[in-house]
Amino acid sequence: MILIVAEHTAGKLAKATLEMVTAARESGREGPITLLVLGQNVASVATEAAAVADQVLVADLPGLATYNAEVWAAATTQIAQEGEAHTVIIGGSRSGREYAPRVAVKLDAAYLEDATRLSSNGAALQAQRYTYLARVTETVEADGTVVVTVKPGSFAPAAPTGAAGEQYDVELSLPAARVEVTGKSVEKSSRVALTEADVIVTGGRGVGSPENFSRYVEALADNLGAGVGATRAVVDAGWRPYAEQVGQTGKTVQPKAYIALGVSGAVQHLSGMGKSKNIIAINKDAEAPIFKVADYGIVGDINEIVPALIEASRK
Ligand code: FAD
């Protein structure tokens, strides 16, 4: 079977999980697509998971109330061994990349990190991934049991199959965690996370200044209920945090609408957002490469066009 460890927050399945299901479907590997839901009070997550998977294994236990690498690795390994999983797919989040190598070691399996594409080459699982500061895309493959992490935003979210997968409760013997999370401070933001957003407004250097970024990009995003993205030029200039960077060395996103304000469309930026469903670009240079991928483009000055858009979107 193909075992996917579901990512979820606040009782909802994360978009990253739907992306992993697509990765599994595209991998060409055989066997039922099985979602493993680890956590406490995760019944609603399991129901959502059943809509996209062949089967769902649910471990609803107090010991899984908060993420811990040792515990997650032990739980995933146990289920993978019992189900004789030949492919284990884990999200390429910080935590996923923390415990996935442990699972690979415990299973004596090959480990492929940060896959942006999956396919089969005979019995081998083939993956594409960026390397050398994202200057190179390489293809790697591994035989036998493989543990793979998937780069968020690289696959389209899977649509429901139309038939609900079976749900099974599973028993686990969990190890005592040696590392304990002793504090957590959550950044308060009413804005939707980039990797979850259906609409993203991204600002580039053409926005002009950090003040204009707030005035134009953030204001438009807030009116549209959108996530906020930035180019590397803007992040390197210190206008915006790295967490907002979209592109080869930032986040990969695939929203329904991607609105690029003052973004030239460098290849490293396009590789992070080029699969967006609708790309809308505003740039004063008609020759800017962003227009080659844009579905809708406005050649003009942001200072004139965006205030009108903000006004219109307020209504
Ligand atoms: P610019 O290229 O300077 O473009 C600004 C645009 O704004 C121009 O097209 C201009 O016509 C327009 N403009 C200016 N004023 C106005 C106005 N008043 N109204 C309308 N339009 C206006 N970049 C990323 O974004 N993400 C990455 O992850 C990333 N990774 C990289 C990795 C490597 C290894 C390398 C070498 C580069 C990477 N880059 C990345 C950088 C990338 O090559 C570009 O330098 C960067 O994307 C450019 O950002 P920009 O479009 O904001 O700025």
Boltz pocket constraint, residues with backbone or C-beta under 6 A from the ligand:
constraints:
  - pocket:
      binder: B
      contacts: [[A, 132], [A, 133], [A, 134], [A, 135], [A, 203], [A, 204], [A, 205], [A, 206], [A, 207], [A, 230], [A, 231], [A, 232], [A, 233], [A, 234], [A, 245], [A, 246], [A, 247], [A, 248], [A, 249], [A, 250], [A, 251], [A, 261], [A, 262], [A, 263], [A, 264], [A, 265], [A, 266], [A, 267], [A, 268], [A, 269], [A, 272], [A, 282], [A, 283], [A, 284], [A, 285], [A, 288], [A, 300], [A, 301], [A, 302], [A, 303]]
      max_distance: 6.0
